[in-house]
Amino acid sequence: MYKLPPQTKMNRPMRTSQLYIQDNNGTYTQLYTQRFETIKAVSNKRTPTVRPQQIENPTMRNPKHAAVLADIGIVYDQPLTPIEVATRRAERIAKEKQKTAQAAAVSISCALSQVKIEVFLDVDPCCWASSLSSA
């Protein structure tokens, strides 16, 4: 049963914080101690969760993963060190930059040759194609 809080001079009930201060936080401590004990009792009654066992047998590993890693050059049982990973990444990025630079050079050379043809013929290529088809 709840007790009615004591009244002050102004006939107003005291605030909760004032009540806790009045009994030196004893009620507050008791409340949370009781909560903790209840939670502890419930957790002790509960059955523990069963964790799956780690696969110790290497033959049980997924063969698709091992095949993909082997194609890249990674040994499944001996993973790469962070330095090796960084080196491979830097090499891959350099190769990609080189490929994009080559593709850009090819497209620029194609565009330049097209401009040379247009200048040589001194005609718009669209008009040149239409004049060929009408002739």
Buried (B, 14 or more C-beta within 10 A) or exposed (E): EEEEBEEEEEEEEBEEEEBBEEEEEEEBEEEEEEEEEEEEEEEEEEEEEEEEEEEEEEEEEEEEEBEEEEEEEBEBEEEBEEEEEEEBEEEEEEEEEEEEEEEEEEEEEEEEEEEEEEEEEEEEEEEBEEEEEEE
